[in-house]
Amino acid sequence: MVECIACGNVNNEEALVSTEMKLVSSDVKVLENEKALFFECSSCGLVQKKIDKNWLNVISKIYEQYEMFYQGNGQEQKINTEKDFKSRSKAILDKIKTDCDIKDNDKVIDVGCGNGILLSELDAGGVKLNLYGADIGKVRKSIEKIKNFRKYYSLSKTYTLPKNYFDFIFCVHTIEHILTPKIFIRNLIISLKEKGKIVMVFPNYAENPMDLCIYDHCSHYTPETFSKILDEGIHFNWFYLDKNNKKEIIYIISQEEKIPFPYKRDLCKKKKLINIISNLESYIKKCDYHIENEEAFGVFGTSIGAAWLSNNLKRKPDFFIDEDEERIGKNFLGKKIFSVENTPKDVLILGPINFNIYEKLIEKYKMENKWILINF
């Protein structure tokens, strides 16, 4: 029997789904032998990994050796917005600024702050804030150098912070690591001032199946399964922001008047977990088939998808491709990173990306290479 980490429902062992795919850590390290079991809770629908002694031991080792954004010498990955390239943290702050009026002297904490990139973006935003960080382990030196940084909290299993203290709590790509999500969110709410807001950001696995390939992500949310946590277990007003970005979910949780959830259940066809995993496995086989007679080939990206694909192929790629200037010219998994413009011509490219991103790349760079895409 396996217990759901969100609702506590006890599921039968028959619900477990296995895979022979090699997984990766959230800091983009390849894992050779560590396997995981998945299941979808029969009550709340949350997709999650089976939490057992072996899984806990592996993630403990992952966190002990964690290196954030090592591909870019500690610089956060830049994403391609419609206008330009910017760090993921800056892109998130730009999206929420109309719904979050962050003012001078506000107390703002980043829970799961890592090396402090989001805090640095907040510090450089032109508003004089009191900045705080929270994470497992000791504070990193890069955080202590932030001008308006005030205090760091080392989180325990209870996730306790000062009560009624913060104006804004950011929790960016953290909830998917948390083994007790309801307790975690309740404690964040207790730490919030009456008119404060929590900004919660995490992957939408139904639109971004690569989330399943990250070993230390214990849960894999959709807008529907996360909203059930808030509706059924946490009596607090909230609304979902940026419904146009299907791969990443942004919630703003507050005590203000509740805004109806702009998400219709019938608009999102339920994708069975076993089918998604099967699709990922089929893509690996498809790539192996196509590279068999190729003299050389490359993989697009230097993050989760690229690491996962490279680690599962029968033959390693000859190079990687990225648009991020911080990464171009460096090495990733022992191979050189080319810019899109300098990608060798007429060489096969494996793209663990969706068709929309592929179309934009082809249009922007006039690429003539043959691509093998994954069908998300």
C-alpha positions in Angstrom: 0.0 0.0 0.0 1.2 3.5 -0.8 -0.1 6.7 0.9 -0.7 9.9 -0.9 1.4 12.8 0.4 -1.3 15.3 -0.3 -4.6 13.7 0.9 -3.5 10.7 2.9 -5.5 8.3 0.8 -4.0 4.7 0.8 -3.5 3.4 -2.7 -3.0 -0.2 -3.8 0.4 -1.4 -4.9 -1.2 -2.2 -8.3 -1.3 1.5 -9.0 2.5 1.8 -9.2 4.0 2.5 -12.6 7.7 1.6 -13.2 10.1 2.6 -15.9 13.6 1.6 -17.0 14.4 5.2 -18.0 17.4 6.8 -16.3 16.3 9.9 -14.4 18.2 13.2 -13.5 18.4 15.4 -10.5 16.8 18.9 -10.4 20.3 20.4 -10.6 20.7 18.6 -13.9 23.0 15.7 -12.9 22.6 12.3 -14.6 21.7 9.4 -12.4 22.8 5.9 -13.7 21.1 3.3 -11.5 18.5 5.1 -9.4 14.9 4.1 -10.4 11.6 5.5 -9.2 8.0 4.2 -9.0 5.1 6.5 -9.8 1.4 6.4 -9.0 -1.6 8.6 -9.4 -3.7 8.9 -6.2 -7.1 7.3 -6.7 -8.7 10.0 -4.5 -7.2 13.4 -5.3 -5.5 12.5 -8.6 -2.0 13.8 -7.7 0.8 12.1 -9.5 3.7 11.4 -7.3 6.6 9.0 -6.6 6.6 6.2 -4.1 8.4 7.5 -1.0 10.5 4.7 0.5 13.9 4.4 2.3 15.8 4.0 -1.0 14.2 7.2 -2.5 14.9 9.2 0.6 18.6 8.0 0.7 19.1 9.0 -3.0 17.6 12.5 -2.6 19.7 13.0 0.5 22.8 12.4 -1.6 21.5 14.7 -4.3 21.0 17.6 -1.9 24.4 17.1 -0.3 26.1 17.5 -3.7 23.7 20.1 -5.1 25.1 22.6 -7.6 22.7 25.2 -8.9 23.1 26.2 -12.6 26.6 24.8 -12.9 26.2 24.9 -16.7 26.3 28.7 -16.5 28.8 29.2 -13.7 25.9 29.7 -11.2 24.0 32.0 -13.5 20.3 31.2 -13.7 19.1 29.8 -17.0 17.7 32.5 -19.4 14.4 31.9 -21.1 13.2 33.2 -24.4 10.3 35.5 -23.9 8.4 37.1 -26.8 10.5 40.2 -26.5 14.0 39.1 -25.3 16.0 36.7 -23.1 15.8 37.1 -19.4 16.4 35.0 -16.3 13.6 32.8 -15.1 13.3 34.8 -11.9 13.0 38.1 -13.8 10.4 36.7 -16.1 8.3 35.5 -13.1 8.6 38.9 -11.4 7.5 40.7 -14.6 4.4 38.4 -14.9 3.2 39.0 -11.3 3.9 42.7 -10.9 0.4 43.8 -11.8 -1.1 41.5 -9.3 1.5 42.0 -6.5 2.1 45.6 -5.5 5.5 45.2 -3.8 6.2 48.4 -1.9 9.1 50.0 0.0 9.9 48.4 3.3 7.8 45.3 2.6 9.2 42.1 4.1 9.7 39.6 1.4 11.0 36.0 1.8 12.0 33.5 -0.9 11.3 30.0 0.5 13.6 27.6 -1.3 16.0 30.5 -2.1 19.0 28.4 -3.3 21.8 30.7 -4.1 19.6 33.8 -3.9 19.0 34.7 -7.6 15.3 35.7 -7.0 16.3 37.7 -4.0 19.0 39.5 -6.1 16.4 40.3 -8.8 14.0 41.7 -6.1 16.9 43.7 -4.6 17.7 45.2 -8.0 14.0 46.1 -8.8 14.1 49.7 -7.6 12.1 49.1 -4.4 13.8 49.1 -1.0 12.8 45.9 0.5 13.6 43.8 3.6 14.7 40.5 2.1 14.7 37.1 3.7 15.6 33.6 2.6 14.8 30.1 3.7 16.1 26.7 2.5 17.5 23.5 3.8 21.1 23.7 5.0 23.3 26.7 5.7 23.0 30.1 4.0 25.1 30.6 0.9 27.6 33.4 0.7 26.0 34.8 -2.4 22.9 35.5 -0.4 24.7 37.3 2.4 26.2 39.7 -0.2 22.7 41.0 -1.2 22.4 44.6 -0.1 19.0 44.5 1.6 19.2 40.9 2.9 18.1 40.6 6.5 17.9 37.0 7.7 18.1 33.4 6.6 16.0 30.6 8.0 17.2 27.0 7.9 14.1 24.9 7.3 13.3 21.8 9.3 10.6 19.2 8.5 8.0 21.5 10.1 8.8 24.4 7.8 8.2 26.9 10.6 8.7 30.7 10.1 7.7 33.8 12.1 4.0 34.2 12.4 2.1 37.1 10.7 5.4 38.5 9.6 5.8 38.7 5.8 4.1 40.8 3.2 5.1 38.5 0.3 6.3 34.9 0.3 7.8 33.5 -2.9 7.9 29.8 -3.3 9.4 29.1 -6.8 9.9 25.5 -7.9 9.9 24.3 -4.3 6.5 22.7 -3.6 7.3 19.7 -5.9 10.2 18.8 -3.5 7.9 18.9 -0.4 6.8 15.6 1.2 3.9 17.3 3.2 2.5 19.9 0.9 -0.6 20.8 3.0 1.4 21.3 6.1 4.0 23.4 4.1 1.3 25.7 2.6 -0.5 26.1 6.0 2.7 27.2 7.7 3.4 29.7 4.9 -0.1 31.1 5.4 0.5 31.5 9.1 3.7 33.5 8.4 1.8 35.9 6.1 0.4 39.3 7.2 -3.3 39.8 6.8 -3.0 41.5 3.4 0.0 39.5 2.3 0.4 37.2 -0.7 2.1 34.0 -1.5 3.5 33.5 -5.0 3.7 29.8 -5.8 5.4 28.6 -9.0 5.8 25.0 -10.1 5.8 22.7 -13.2 2.6 21.5 -14.9 3.6 17.9 -15.6 0.7 17.3 -17.9 2.1 19.8 -20.3 5.7 19.3 -19.4 6.3 15.6 -18.9 10.0 16.2 -18.4 9.0 16.9 -14.8 8.5 13.2 -14.3 12.2 12.6 -15.2 13.4 14.6 -12.2 14.2 12.2 -9.4 13.9 14.5 -6.5 10.5 15.9 -7.5 8.3 13.8 -5.3 5.0 15.2 -6.7 3.9 16.3 -10.2 1.1 18.8 -10.2 -1.5 20.1 -12.6 -3.7 23.1 -12.0 -6.5 20.7 -11.1 -4.6 18.6 -8.5 -3.0 21.7 -6.9 -6.3 23.5 -6.6 -7.7 20.5 -4.7 -5.1 21.0 -2.0 -6.2 24.6 -1.6 -10.0 23.8 -1.9 -10.2 20.8 0.4 -7.4 21.3 2.9 -6.7 25.0 3.1 -9.4 27.6 3.6 -7.7 30.6 2.0 -8.4 32.6 -1.0 -6.3 32.2 -4.2 -6.3 32.6 -7.9 -4.4 31.1 -10.8 -2.3 33.4 -13.0 -1.0 33.2 -16.5 -3.2 30.5 -17.9 -1.5 30.9 -21.3 1.8 29.4 -20.0 0.8 25.7 -19.9 4.2 24.3 -18.9 4.5 26.3 -15.7 1.8 27.1 -13.1 1.7 30.3 -11.1 -0.7 30.7 -8.2 -1.1 33.8 -6.0 -2.6 32.9 -2.7 -4.1 35.7 -0.5 -6.9 36.7 1.8 -8.4 39.1 -0.7 -11.7 38.5 -2.4 -11.6 35.1 -4.1 -11.4 35.2 -7.9 -13.1 32.3 -9.7 -10.6 29.7 -10.9 -10.0 30.4 -14.6 -9.6 26.8 -15.5 -12.3 24.5 -16.9 -11.8 20.9 -16.1 -13.1 19.8 -19.5 -10.5 22.0 -21.3 -7.7 19.7 -20.2 -8.0 16.2 -21.4 -6.7 13.9 -18.7 -3.5 12.2 -19.8 -2.9 8.8 -18.1 0.4 8.6 -16.3 1.3 5.3 -17.9 0.7 6.8 -21.4 3.0 9.7 -20.7 5.8 7.5 -19.4 5.3 5.3 -22.5 5.6 8.3 -24.7 8.9 9.3 -23.1 10.3 5.8 -23.5 9.1 5.7 -27.2 11.0 8.9 -27.9 14.2 7.5 -26.6 13.8 4.5 -28.9 12.9 6.7 -31.8 16.1 8.8 -31.3 18.2 5.6 -31.0 16.9 4.4 -34.3 17.6 7.7 -36.1 21.2 8.2 -34.7 22.2 4.6 -35.5 23.5 5.5 -39.0 24.4 9.2 -38.3 28.1 10.1 -38.2 27.4 12.9 -35.7 24.3 14.4 -33.9 23.5 17.1 -31.4 20.9 17.7 -28.7 19.1 21.0 -28.2 19.3 22.4 -24.7 21.5 22.2 -21.6 18.9 21.5 -18.9 16.7 18.7 -17.7 15.4 17.5 -21.1 18.8 17.4 -22.7 20.5 15.7 -19.7 17.7 13.1 -19.5 17.8 12.3 -23.2 21.6 12.2 -23.4 21.7 9.8 -20.5 19.2 7.4 -22.0 20.6 7.1 -25.5 22.7 4.2 -26.6 25.2 6.6 -28.0 26.2 10.0 -26.5 25.7 13.2 -28.5 28.6 15.0 -30.2 27.5 18.4 -29.0 24.8 20.4 -27.4 23.0 23.6 -28.6 21.8 26.5 -26.5 20.6 30.1 -27.0 21.9 31.2 -23.6 25.0 33.3 -24.0 26.2 32.3 -20.5 26.4 28.7 -21.6 27.6 28.9 -25.2 31.2 27.8 -25.6 31.3 25.9 -22.3 31.0 22.1 -21.9 27.9 20.2 -20.8 28.2 16.5 -19.9 31.6 16.5 -21.4 30.6 18.0 -24.8 30.8 21.5 -26.2 27.8 23.8 -26.3 27.2 25.5 -29.6 25.1 28.6 -30.3 22.2 28.0 -32.7 23.9 30.1 -35.3 27.1 28.0 -35.2 25.4 24.6 -35.1 27.1 22.3 -37.7 25.0 22.2 -40.8 23.2 19.1 -42.1 23.7 17.3 -38.8 20.8 15.6 -37.0 19.4 17.4 -34.0 17.4 15.7 -31.2 15.0 18.1 -29.7 13.3 17.2 -26.4 11.1 20.3 -26.9 7.5 20.8 -28.1 6.6 21.8 -31.7 5.9 25.4 -30.9 9.4 26.0 -29.6 10.8 24.2 -32.6 8.8 26.4 -35.0 10.1 29.6 -33.4 13.7 28.3 -33.6 13.4 27.5 -37.3 11.7 30.8 -38.1 14.3 32.8 -36.1 17.5 31.1 -37.2 16.5 29.7 -40.6 17.9 26.3 -39.5 18.0 23.6 -42.2 19.0 20.7 -40.0 16.8 17.6 -39.6 15.1 17.4 -36.2 13.6 14.5 -34.2 11.1 16.1 -31.8 9.2 14.7 -28.8 5.4 14.7 -29.0 4.2 16.4 -25.9 
